[in-house]
Amino acid sequence: MKAEFRATTPADAGAIAAFLGRVFEARGGEPIVDPGMMQWKYWKERPGWHGSRSFVLERGGRIVAHGAAWPAKILSAEEIPCFFLIDWAASSDFPGAGVSIMKHMAQRVPVNFVYGGTEIARKMRFAMGYRPRNEVQTLALPLRPLRQILTSQRWNWKTPARFARNVLWSRRKPGLAGRWRAQPVDPLEINGANVPWPVRASHSLTLERNPELFEYLSDCPVAPGAFFIAMHDNEPAGYFFLTFPPGQARIADAWISSGQIDDWAEFYALAVAQACRRPGVNEVTAAAAGKVALAALEQCGFRIRGTDPVQLYDPQKHVPPDLPLDVQLIDGDAAFRNSAGPDYLT
């Protein structure tokens, strides 16, 4: 029997939740199988995409694979529509189903990309034509080590040593420079604010940012967000966007109009200071795909907790070669993905 590829609708929510729950061994109440979260990720209207962003491969009316698109646009000489693949899962009873649904979805836009996942998934993507473009580092800084340990889901014999280590790491929490301040802005009012957005660069590929994207993200059911304009000497110099899954603040997106490491370090310190104001935040995380951001985060005390290749699928060669893709947490589901409890990295 031939498998059928199709876009899903909200009526499929129960079947999708059951399928993803089996594949990922998700407990009831986890965000990946939460009806409100699926509605937001897959079917709520958002900029850059029309219609459903969730797709299934079915055989005999039974779901054998699922994938969803997180839309984006790469800013080059032209705007290149693309997506980051999320919630990709396939039944082990049907070999090749995962590859098949990825190929079907790849026909929707000229380019798609992904980072993270298991080594097996990376090799599978490479066999399909995905090619590594650059690396992205995931970093973390513990803020409140005692509360972090008390709320951690990773209690084992290493816990005392991890607590002692995190106490030391947390002491590197950066101080705040007096020339910087953060101005919170309601996402619904970003259009009226003086926000300096990222611009096309000659040394890297940036992804589109706009107020509508942050308005959409502010409605995330499991990781609410907060948008800030970064002011330097009372002038807008950039912005950052924090998301708040359980126990954490994630610097989901951050940009300033400077190429200096010291400026970026002070800017990230500003974001950390805002994260510290939330009493439930015990750790801050961020991503860096460039040398300046990485050096600045490390200067602020952040530690690298993972390194992944950014894999790009671009069969028609739309994307200029050799330029790194400057991804951040906001460019995939890493800005909000969680297991309904604290997923600490330190």
N, C-alpha and C positions, 0 to 999 in steps of 0.2 A: 504494500500500500504506500503510495507516494505521500510524503510529508507536505503539509500546507503551511506557507508563511503568511502571516497577516498581522495587521495592527490590532491592538487590543482596545477595549472600552471599559468604562467603570463596571460594567456587568461581569467582567472577567476577574474582578478583584479577588473573589474567594478562591477561584481555581489557581490564580497566580500565587496567592499567599500560601496555599497548600503545597504547591510545587517548590517554591523557594524555601519554605520551611523544611521540606524533606532534604533538599540538596544542601542547604547551609546548616541544617540541624538547629534551626532557630527556635527559640522558645516563644510561646505566646506572649505578646506584648513587646517583643523586640521590634525596633523601627522598620526593619526590612519587610515584615509581614503586617505592619500596622495599616489599617484601611485609610486613615487620614494621611499618613505619610505617602502611601501609594498614590492617592488622589493628587497630592501636591507634586510628586515627582513625575508622574506619568501623564496626567490628563489636565491639570490646571493650566490655563493659558499663560504663556510666557513669551518674552521676546525671542526672535530668532528661529522660531519653529511653529509650523501650523499643524494642528491635529495631534494625535496620540504620539507619545515618545516611547511607548512600550510595545514590544513585538514578541510574538511567540511562533514557534514551529510546532505544529500539531500532527499527530498521526492517529487516525481513527478517533478524532475528537479528544485525544489525550495530549496534554502539553509535554513535549519532549525537550524543549529548549526555550529560554527566555533571554532577552536583552533589552536594554533601554538606552536612549540617547540623552546625553547632557549637552545641549547645543552651545556652540561658540563660533566665533569668527576670527580667523588669523588675519592680522593687519600686515599686508605686504604692499606691493605696488597696487594691488587690488584687495578687496575684502573676500576672503576665501571661506565659505561656509564649511563647518566641520562639526564633529561631536566627539565627546569622550564617552566610551562605552562603560555603562554601569549595570549592576545587577545582572551580570551575565552568568547563566547557569545552564547546564545540560544534564540530561538523564544518562547515567552510565549504562543503561539498558539499550541505548541507541547510539552506537559509535558514529562519530561524525556529525551529530546534531549540533554541537556547539560551534563547529567550524561553519556549518551550513548557515546558521542564523547570523553569524558574523558577516558572511559574504553577502547575504541578502540585505542586511542593514547598511553595509558599506556602499550599496548602490544608491542610497538616498542622498548622499552628499559627496562632493569630490574628494574629501579628506576626512580621516578620523584618526584619533590618537588615544593613547592610554599609557599609564605608568602604574607600577605596582603589580600585585598578584604573585602567584606562585611561579617557581622556575619552570614548571611544566607549562603553565599558561603562556609564559614569555616565549618558550620554544615553539609552542603551537602558533602563536601570532607571527613569529618570524617565518615559519613555514608557509603561512598565508600571504606573506608579502610585507608585513610590518617591518620597518627598519629603525634601528636605534638612532636617535638624533642627538641627544645630550643626556646628562644625568640630572636628577632632581634629588636634593637632600631633604629629609624630614628631620626637624630639630625640636627639642623640647627643653623647657626650663622649669624645675620644680619651684613653687612659690611657698606652699604651706606643707612642709614634709610630714608633720605629725597627722594633720587631717587627711593628707594623701594616703598615708599608710592605713589609717583607721577606716577609710572608705574604699580601699583597694580590693579588687576581686582576685588578687594574685598572692594570697597568703601561702607561704611555704617556708622552708628552712633558710632561704636566702633573705627573708623579710628584714631581719635586724641589720644586715649589711647594707641592704638597699636603702633603708631609712637613714643610716649614718652617711652613706654616700650622698643622698639627696639633701641632707642638712648642709653638707659642704657645698654642693652645687648651688643651693638656693642663696648662699651668701654672696654669690656673684651677681645677684639681681642688680640691674643697673640703676644708678641715680639719674635724676631728671635734670636736664640742662634748662637753665632759666629762660632761654630764648625761644623755647618751644612750648606750645600748649595745644590741647585738643579741643575742638569745638564740635559737640555732638549735633547731628543733623537727622531729623526724621526722614526716613527713606522717601516718604510721600512728598517731601519738600526739597529733595535734592535738585530738582529742575530749577528751582529758584535760587539755589546757592551757587557760590562762586567756587566750583570744584575743578581743580587742575587734573584733567584726565590723562592717562598715558598716551604718548604719541609714538608714531612709527619711528623705529630706530634702525641705524645702519648695521649694528653689530649683533642684533638679535631680533626675533619675531615676537611681537606682543599680541595679546588677544583683546578683542573689543571689550570695553567697559561702557556702561551707560546707566542712567538712573533707573530705567525699567528693570534691569537685572537686579539691582539692589532692593527695589520694591518687592520683586518676586521672592528673593531670598529672605526678606524680613518676615515672610509668612511661613517659614519652615516650622512644622509642628513640633520637632524634636530638638532643634538647636537654634533658638532665637538669635537674631543678629543685631548689631549696633554699628552705625556708620559715623565716622568722625572725619572732619577736615583737620589736617595738620597745619597749624599756624606757626610760621617762623618769623620772628620780629614783627608780629602782627599782620603778616601777609600770608595768604594761602600758598602752601608749598607742596601739598599733596593730600593724600587721604589714606585711611585704613578702615577695614571692616572686620569686626570681631564676631565670631559665632560662639555660642555657649552650650555645647553638649554637656552631659553630666560630669561635674568635677573639673572641667577644663574651660579655658578660653583658647580659641584657635585664631591666629592672625590669618584669616582666610584670604585677604587681599591687602596689598600695601604698595604704595607708590609715592615717590617724591621726585621733583624735577632737579635731581642732583646726581652726579656720578661719584661723589666722594664717600669713602667708607665711613668717615667720622660723622658726616651728616646722616647717613643711614643708621648708624648705631644710635645716635640721639633720637632719631625718628622711631626706631623700634623700642627704645626705652620709654617713649611716650605711650606706645601701644601697651607695653607691659604695665605701666602705671595705671592705665585705664582698666586693664584686666584685674589688677590687685584690688580695685574698688569693689569688685563683686565678691561677697563673702563666701560663696560656694566654689570659687575658682581656686584649685590647688596646683594647677600646672598650666603652662602656656606652651602652645606648639605653633610651628610655622614651617613653611617650605621655602627652599631657595634653589633656583635653577641657574643662578649667575654668581660670579665670583664676588661681586660687591656685596650683594645681599648675604651671601654665606659668611663672608668675613665680618660684616656688621653684626649679624646674629651671634656669631661666636664671641665677638667683642663684648656683647651684652650678657654672656654667660650661657647661652644656649649650647646644647650638646647634640651632635649628630646621632640620630637613633635609627636611621635607615637611608639607604641610597638605592635608587631605582632608575633604570633607563627610561627615557621618554621614547615610546615606539610610535612611529608615524606610518600610516597607510596612505600612500599617495601614488597610485598606479599611473596617473596621467601627468605626474610631475608638475603639479600646480605650485607647490611650495618651493621657494628658492633654496638651492642646495647649500649645505654646510653652515647654515645659520641655526643657532640653538633656539628652541621654543621656550619662551620665558613663562612657564606655567607656575601657578600658585594653587593653593588648596581650593580656591573658588572654581577652578577650571575642571573639577571633577566632583565626586561625592565626598572627598576627604574633608570638606568644610563642615559636614554635618553627620557623616556616617558614624554610628555608634551601636553598642549592643544593649542599650537601655540602662547601662551602668557606666561608671568611670572606666575609660579605656586608656589608662595612663601609659606613657611611653618611658617614664623614668622610674 
